[in-house]
């Protein structure tokens, strides 16, 4: 991700203007506080897509995952793909709408203000993707920045409630893709497995031989499925920089195949 100077001309102070997917996506985001990481890009790359797919991005923040997903769909020539973002923080929701317009996606990326604990009524979708707050309140030392604290620490909805909502809006046979901390994988499995015809886990390894710090889990709705764990995806080379596979995802909008 590359960054340029604060874009005062946009009328939004204290934001940086950053590039994702090799410049295919430009996002405004707060210069301080919660900022987009590679997790959002990898999450978007893991969502299975088809023409006319409808995707809900729960906790969309400034819209990075949705915009990366739409750019990936465009690169693959998939028509009619639409995303809906649900975001509890008004400033982040406003930035997501601004980012949709700046990327020519105002007609394909709708942003809704709302809380997972008291969600608005939504029609069923084909896929849900989400990057929930990583820490329960009991284990967290919240950031002094309110926006970052709310994005990273559970508040009105804990992880079980968050996942329950995500599952509730999926059509039969739809998929839920989640990126989360590796040390909470057991919680993910416990909540998702009873509702999954297939549950696949992709560990994300900081480098070869290291333990995973993050995982992506993808559940296809149904019952009776088992859990499959794929070989870990190595993010960084020993000498620095991303591995070729990850670099292709982060810069060229390639898919992360979780099958």
Number of C-alpha atoms within 10 A of each C-alpha: 15 12 14 10 11 18 14 11 7 11 8 16 13 14 20 21 17 19 18 23 22 16 13 16 20 22 25 26 27 22 16 12 14 20 16 18 10 15 18 22 23 23 26 28 23 24 22 20 20 15 13 12 17 18 26 27 26 26 25 27 30 29 32 28 27 31 28 24 27 26 21 22 23 14 13 15 11 16 13 14 18 20 25 21 27 24 26 20 19 13 15 23 23 19 21 29 19 19 24 25 14 15 15 12 19 15 10 18 25 19 25 20 17 18 17 20 14 10 14 12 7 11 8 17 20 20 26 26 26 25 22 22 23 20 21 15 14 8 9 13 11 15 15 9 11 12 18 17 19 17 25 19 22 20 15 12 18 18 19 14 13 20 20 14 17 23 22 11 19 22 14 13 15 20 27 27 24 26 28 22 19 20 13 15 18 10 12 20 18 11 16 24 20 15 18 25 18 21 24 21 24 24 24 23 20 19 18 14 9 11 13 19 14 20 23 23 25 28 26 23 23 16 12 11 17 13 17 14 12 12 11 19 19 20 20 18 13 11 6 9 11 17 15 13 15 20 17 16 21 21 16 17 26 20 23 20 10 16 13
